[in-house]
Amino acid sequence: MSSAPSPSSILITGANAGIGLQTARVLAQQGHRLILHGRNQARIDAAREQLAQETGNTHMETIWADLAHLSQVRDMAAEIKDRFDPLDVLLNNAGLYSREHQRSADGYELTRAVNHLAPFALTHLLLDHINPAGRIVNVSSVAHTRGKIRFDDLHGDKNYNHYQAYAASKLANVLFTIELARRLPSPAPTVNALHPGVVSTRLLTVGFQMEGFDSLEEGASTSVYLATAPQVAQTTGEYFARSRVAPMNPVVRRPGLAEEFYELSAKLTGIEPLPEPT
């Protein structure tokens, strides 16, 4: 009789509500050690207490940072390294949808800043704190298939459209996924992106102003799969939907696009880019 897999140490961003909270719930039920991130300390602490009562898992810690501030992303990464043992999984789940043109604390368009630049920075800052056999999971969206990267109007100053801003940020997640997977030297964590489904979270009902047709359980399932399933332990640089490899926006294979966008993202976040593989 084979033994059960040992629990993993998993950081989940945006874990206090919606798909992030449900993902944390399932992973807590499975007995993993969780670090729950939220933008507000009181709310993420309340989420931890709720999950502990529901699941009986007491191996959960919390951390807070506003991902619209790159300085807070840096502080969070430093705190994680100081407080916690190396991670097995980094699950970049947090995201937003802004119907208005807003700026982050660093002067970047808010949707792109929170959905792409923050996880880009956090991932790089934690690379030396993720086990080489670990996993990086980026929550993207099927909306990425309609996204465009406009280098001449990266922050929507010329022509802001809230859906296009969101779709571009989700395309950025996929571009980051495939380029990071390409650049990471072996041995290194795997990196995969996913579409969670269309779930009636606040992002969908307030941002998109629509209702979803997938349950919260369905919305969390692919994140849980990529974080834990042995079947994908060696899979990297892919995009998943419903726990299966799914088609990406063909633009991600355009020669030079992922490389150029990666280098630009590194410059915008003040992150030292990983070198090109030799």
Secondary structure, DSSP 8 states (H G I E B T S, - for coil): --------EEEESS-SSHHHHHHHHHHHHTT-EEEEEESSHHHHHHHHHHHHHHH----EEEEE--TT-HHHHHHHHHHHHHHS--EEEEEE------SS--B-TTSSBHHHIIIIIHHHHHHHHHGGGEEEEEEEEEE--GGGGG----GGGTTSSSS--HHHHHHHHHHHHHHHHHHHHHHS-SS--EEEEEE---B--HIIIIII-S--SB-HHHHHHHHHHHHH-GGGTT--SEEEETTEE----GGGGSTTHHHHHHHHHHHHHT--------
